[in-house]
């Protein structure tokens, strides 16, 4: 799940709120005074700072699955779940899904699986999400950049060695549009390698949804221009709220035994194999 809220810790140490002013002071201290006020106002508007902070305050006492339920209520998201019979209580599993939205998909999968497994689920997510107090109990923080990069393997090991069900979006980024087709970028092989090591069967999941044409056009423009910073990421909160009041279909496939992933294919090829299954669900 890769929703990119930028947050600050409040005085009571229990609530994090979105604070664009603070993030600009911290990330661009030498340039912040030159940033026009209208740009700052635009950033606050595009990340829906005021609206989301109201929700975060109102839900500050909710954690885990209860917080995810509050998120779904806030977004007025309705879910149709197919393939519930493929969920099993016995054993540990790695649940892998396409990542079309960057918001509702992560929240919805956490809620559906967290409800079934009595909260014994964990997201493999970017550590910024740990700042969301309500989500923290469901997250194994992953920071692939900066000084914590060396800890990435340890965090992955901790997740797969735990007795929790794991939820992963192997593409990392949410889906992009290529040649008119909306689809995930290449899936990383980590979930294959670690699921085999930990003897976890892999459960493919398809989430039906899409972001706006603006989002896909912006992402493609940045790629064409060679802009490495993920500018489209800034618009994920806006996309999330554009997708309010919608019904989403989640299709859960049959577990794939970990023994399937043998030496006949490379881990990267097996990752592509599972991705293809997801898109056929």
N, C-alpha and C positions, 0 to 999 in steps of 0.2 A: 504494500500500500504506500505511494509517494506523494501525499498532499503536503504542500510546502508552507505551512503557517510559520511566520517569523514572530517570535514571542518574547515576552519578558516576565521575570518572576516578580510577583507582587510582594508587598511587605509581610503579608501573613504566610508567605512561603508555600501557599497551596494553590494559587491561581495564576495562570499565565494568560496575558492579554497581548493582542497584536499591537505593536508600537512602531510605526514606520519612522517617526522622528528619532527614536532611540537607535534603531538599526542603522540609519544613515549616519548618525554620530559615531557609531562604533565601527562601521565598515568603511566610511569615507570621511574620516575626521578632518582631513586637509581640504576637502572639497565641499563639505556640507553647506558652508556659508554662501557658496556660489550657486547652489541648486535653487532655481526659481521656485517660489512658493506654489505656483500653479502646478509644477511638476510633482511636488510633495503631495499636494491635494489630490492630484490625479492618482498617484500611487495608493493613497489611503482609500480612494473610491474604488479602484480596481481590485483591491484585496478585501473590500467591504469591511474595513477596520471597525467602524462603529457597530454595524449590525452583528458581526460575528462576536464582538466583545460582549454585547448584550447577552447573546446565547451562552458564551463561556461563563459569564457571571451567574446566569440563571441555573446552569447545570454544574456548578462547582462542587456540589456534594455527591455527584454521580461518578462512578468509576466502572471500568470494565464493560461488561455487556450492557449494564444499565445506561452507561454513557452512550454507547452505540445506539441503543434504542432512542435516547434523547436526540441524537444526531438525525436519525431517520425521521423522527417526528418533526424536527425543525425543518428538514428538507422536504417534508411531506412525500417521502418516497415509499411507494408500495412495491412489494416483492412477490414475484411468482417463482416458486422453487420447484424445479423438476429434478427427478432422480434422487429424491430423499432416501429411497430404499438402498442406495449405494453407500450411505453413511453407516459405518459400523463402530460399535463401542469397543470392540476388542482390538488391541494393538495400537501402534503409533503410526501416523500418516504424515506425508508431506502434501499439502493441498496447493496446487499450482493453477493460476488463472491468467487469462489475458487481462490487459489493464487498459480498457477503453476510455475511462473517465479521469482517474486521478483523485476522485473524491468519494462519490457514492459507492463505487465498486468496492473499495477497501472497507468502508463502513459496513456495507451490506454483508459482505462475506464474513467479516468478523462477528457480526450479529448472528447470522444463520448458524455458523459453525460454533461460535461461543455458546449459543443457547443449547445446541445439541450436546456439546461436550462439557456442559456445566462450568464454563469459563476457563477450561483447561486448554486454551489456545494461545499461540504467540505469533505476532507478526514479525517478520524479518524486515525492518524498516530503517530508513535514514534516521539518525539520532535526533534530528530536529523535532520529530514527532513525539519524542519523549517529553518535550516541554508541555504537551497537552496533558494536563493532570489526569483527566479521565481515561486517557488511552495508555498511560504509562504501565499499568499492570499487565497489559497485553502485548508489550513490545520488548523485543530483544534489540537494543540499539546497535545500529551499524553506521559507522562513519568511514567511508572509503577514502576520504580526503583529509589532508592536514596531518597534524601530529598523531592522530589516533589511527592512522592507516595501518600501522603495524599491528593493531589489535583486531583488525578485521577477521583474520582467520580464527582467533580465539573466540570471538563473538559467534561466528558461524558454528564452531565446534560446540559451544555452550548450548546453542539452540537445538542442534541435532542430538546432543547427549541428554537433553531434558526429557521429562515425561509429559510434555505438552504436545498437542497437535500443532503443526507449523503451517502458516499461511504465507505463500510467496508469490510475487509477481516477477517471474524470471526475466522479463524484458527490462526491468528497472524503470524506464520511462513509460509514460502512458502512450497509447497507440498513436501512430502518425498515418497520414494519408499519402500513399505512393501510387502513382498512375491511376488515381481515382479509387483505389481500394484502401479502406481503413483497416489497419492491421498492426499488431505489435511489431517492433523491431526484433532483431535476433534475440532469442532466449539464451541466457547465460547457462553454462553447464553445471554450475555449482549444485543445483538441486539434485541432479543425477548422481554426481560423485558422492555427495554426502548422504543421500538416501540409501545408496548401496552400502556404504560404510556402516550406517546405523541400522540397516535392515528395516527401513521404512518403506512401505508401499506408497506409490505416488497416485494421488487422486486428481484427475484433470477436471477443471471447472471452466465453463464458458459464461461470461457475463455479457449480456446484450445491452449495448448502449453506444453513444457517440457524443463527441463534443461538437462545437459549432464550426462552420466553415472558416470563420475568422481565425480560430485557434489553429486549424490545420494549415491555413494559408500563411499565417505568421511563422509557424514552425518551419515550413518549407522555405520561406523567404530567408530566414536566418541561416538555414543550411546552405542555400544558394550563395549567400553573401559571405559564408565562411565565419559567421559569428559563433564562437564557441560557447559563450554564456547562454544558458537555457532561458531565453527571454520568455518563451511560452509558459514557463513555469509560473511566472508572476500572475498569469491569467487563470490559473487553475481554480482559485477561489471564485472568480467570476463565472467560470464555466460550471462550477458546482451549483451555484445559485441559479444559473440559466436552466439547469436540469431539475429544478424543483417541480413538485407536483406531477412527477412522472412515475410510470410503472416499469420496473425492470425485471427481466427474466434471467434467473440463475439456473444453469443446467449442470448438474453434478454427474460426472461419468463414473464408470466402474473403476475400482482401484486396479492399478497396474502393479503386479508383484515386482518387488525390487530385483528378483532374480532375472527378470526380463532383460535388464540392462547389462548384457554380457559383452564379450570382446568382439562380437560381430560388427559392432558400430563403435565409433568414438563417442565419448560423453557428449560432445557437441552435436553429433548426429542423432543421438538418443534424445537430446533436448529438443531438436527440431521435430523428431518423431512424435513426442508428446504434444508439442505445440500444434502439429497437424491434427492430432486427435481432438484437441480442444476446439479447433475451428470447424470440426465436423459434428460437434455435439449439437 
